[in-house]
């Protein structure tokens, strides 16, 4: 449910770092809480975001959540496929359901995020 | 989490089915089982069942029952003089404010059954009984009555299979009965989904048996309040508390059709007649948007100026885009008018349209 190669934040985003690129999506817990995703409001590639910024919104039939970036940098790619198939976020939260890719301006930010074990403990605490 | 919240006789069934439970009008109700969209599609194309036992059921007896209720509801009970017929109506206060929307069933020669919204059960009971003369008997049957909606193009087939060869379905918007595996139920050919189907009334002690009997058919899908909302909103059916409340009259709410011009002797008649005469200053309209999901309370704009708020809004699974209702100035209520909805950070175009948003259903097929 919570892959060990990912980092997680308290807003239930995950981050996968490869070189200086961070891929960001929402966790299995987040997609389950939302229910079937019907719309993802994506930012434009090229913009710069800082850790903690809201960069978009994700909507299910019943609710809407803001998307927060846990890392800073330039948005180098957005998952445009979600426009036509937003349910991918539910079906493959850690794969095809990724949301944006960010070129890290401060890679040390990643160190402050939770690993899978810490995130699961956080979820247990929240419940 | 269950502190103070009421439970229907089917609560344990919902939990066992893995439903996500929410607080709805003081009741613990299932919002979804597998998922709202799948449940929605099941009702549009097959058959789904809903626990709506939280609704109120009131019975009125006596030779003066009709005359007394005529004073209380806006619609004309003359339309349901045939025993078994049912009528959608509202009841209003002296100012024309809507207290609730109701279905009135002519359940016996001198007997009427009223089904009321869960959120208004106590208010409605107090209002109706305080306006009844002493020669009409009133019984609140809500607590001992379970109500299960069976909705979708395949709903009647399921009931027919359970009720046996001799069973005849009631006419559209009428009440009948059936015996389903030994359980006696009232069968109302009514619903809130836009699909053909029935609502089954039974004693609360038999709700679990009826629920399980229905679910013994592989094609029957349990559905929660989430799908109930998307289904009703695709049809433009109003929801009390979102599309209407005590602060709005039936004419402004687009419910002039449940206030016949030929009827005048009922509570609120004068106030409603004045609105009808002058024309409402605001009207409830349908809106469609091509992006984002409009939700209750979002601002509706015209050329950048706020002109109203979204009453009901959702993503419409059948259509694949958002739909909403909103009260807007009458001048902006014409079909085709271009408005905007402020969906959080974005202002998206919205076009006034006349519900139903989804025109072709098993119900529209029975009318043509």
Boltz contact constraints between the chains, C-beta under 6 A:
constraints:
  - contact:
      token1: [A, 36]
      token2: [B, 35]
      max_distance: 6.0
  - contact:
      token1: [A, 36]
      token2: [B, 37]
      max_distance: 6.0
  - contact:
      token1: [A, 38]
      token2: [B, 315]
      max_distance: 6.0
  - contact:
      token1: [A, 39]
      token2: [B, 292]
      max_distance: 6.0
  - contact:
      token1: [A, 39]
      token2: [B, 293]
      max_distance: 6.0
  - contact:
      token1: [A, 59]
      token2: [B, 293]
      max_distance: 6.0
  - contact:
      token1: [A, 61]
      token2: [B, 36]
      max_distance: 6.0
  - contact:
      token1: [A, 61]
      token2: [B, 315]
      max_distance: 6.0
  - contact:
      token1: [A, 62]
      token2: [B, 226]
      max_distance: 6.0
